[in-house]
Structure formats: structure tokens, C-alpha cells
Amino acid sequence: MKTRGFTPGGKEREFEVAREPVLRHGDREEDEVFGYQTQNVRRALCLLGSVLSCGFLMLIFYWRPQWNVWAHCAPCPLREADVVLLRTTVSSLCLACENMC
């Protein structure tokens, strides 16, 4: 999967976002791994937004850590990532909910 983004120099570039790495493929619980690279410009903008919102933005990022990663980092291949998000899909939870109803 490809996404468009900007390099630190400000040039637009297509990034290859790896959706390939899936841990425990075929199991009821599959884990997807996403790589992100920290961008200093984004960090500076988030710091400015936090100051202007009197810390409310920091509180939101505390409640939603994935939003913190999305705001501070850009998607990149796992090789180049300095931040990794792990998403777990639990299909057995959905099956349990269906059996209860």
C-alpha cells in the first residue's frame, strides 16, 4: 500500500506503507505491525498546539496514544521505523458476543 507524504526537506514523496507483516497469520488473533518515523516538524507543531491549548492536546495524546503517534510521525517501512504500532484483531471476541445474543 502506498501513501503520499513529505520528506523533511519539504518534497512530496510516495511512501511504501508495509501492511504485510502480520504476526500469527491465520490464527483467531492476528497482530498487524505498522512502522512510523518521527518528524521534527510535526513534533514542533504538536508542541505549539499543546501550548496554545493549555495542555489539553497533551491530555488527549495521553488518552489516545495512537493519535500521538499519528500526529508526531509519518508512515514508513518497518526497516526505517523508530516507532511501531501493533494492532491486534480478536475475532474470538466477536464470536463470543454473537453466542451471547
Steps between C-alpha positions, in 0.01 A plus 500: 500500500634844412431833664616852416700705744774758530870449563674716764620724213138572405491296179195286433572128480314172489566278798461126497289411802557142598174328585666168428642409844228307675590301807318171561345504150190280474451486876189644666716777642708668231742782575576761235820705529529857368822701488527877552789742495507806726488836321647801682269747325196306619641486853548877498145559373357270769701684766366831373145360498547373854615841622213677323244255642643529854603135505168360381664349191751317722209361702334371183827338392523337844150353460557392138865395453443401136391858426831614649687278255286611205557867588877478561603240239469416132438147367809320373626146437576299813872504419515877543251528788588637839143459628291188449125463549357156559131438427340181624187365337305267723235309309430269796356801689250555219405132504441513876273804458295324231451191718369709790224670300 
